[in-house]
Amino acid sequence: MNIKQQRPNKAYIWANIDFDKVKNRIDAVTCQIERVIQKHHLLNQTGKLGKRNN
């Protein structure tokens, strides 16, 4: 009886992830997004929507 070992269908990659660093980065990006949204709302309220200063 010759039984061949089957290879798994999926490959798993193990990585060391520093979740504190990931959380800090997510918080920083979230803060930036909130600032953009607030700026957009402020511009929308003042009627300057669509006008950009380059």
C-alpha positions in Angstrom: 0.0 0.0 0.0 1.6 3.2 -1.2 0.0 6.3 0.2 1.2 9.7 -1.0 1.1 12.7 1.2 -1.2 15.4 -0.2 0.0 18.9 -0.2 -2.2 21.4 1.5 -4.2 23.8 -0.7 -3.3 26.9 1.3 0.0 28.4 2.3 0.2 30.1 5.6 2.7 32.9 6.3 3.6 33.6 9.9 4.7 37.1 10.7 5.4 39.0 13.8 3.1 41.9 13.9 3.4 44.7 16.5 -0.3 45.5 16.9 0.5 48.6 19.0 2.3 50.1 16.0 -0.5 49.1 13.7 -3.1 50.7 16.1 -1.0 53.9 16.4 -0.8 54.2 12.6 -4.5 53.6 12.1 -5.2 56.2 14.8 -2.9 58.7 13.0 -4.6 58.1 9.6 -8.0 58.3 11.2 -7.1 61.7 12.7 -5.9 62.9 9.3 -9.2 61.8 7.6 -11.2 63.5 10.3 -9.3 66.8 9.7 -10.0 66.6 6.0 -13.7 66.0 6.7 -13.8 68.9 9.1 -12.1 71.1 6.6 -14.5 70.1 3.9 -17.5 70.8 6.1 -16.0 74.2 7.0 -15.5 75.1 3.4 -19.0 73.8 2.5 -20.5 76.1 5.2 -18.6 79.2 4.0 -19.6 78.7 0.4 -16.1 78.1 -0.8 -16.7 74.5 -2.0 -15.0 73.8 -5.3 -12.5 76.7 -5.1 -9.0 75.6 -4.4 -5.9 77.6 -3.6 -2.9 76.2 -5.4 
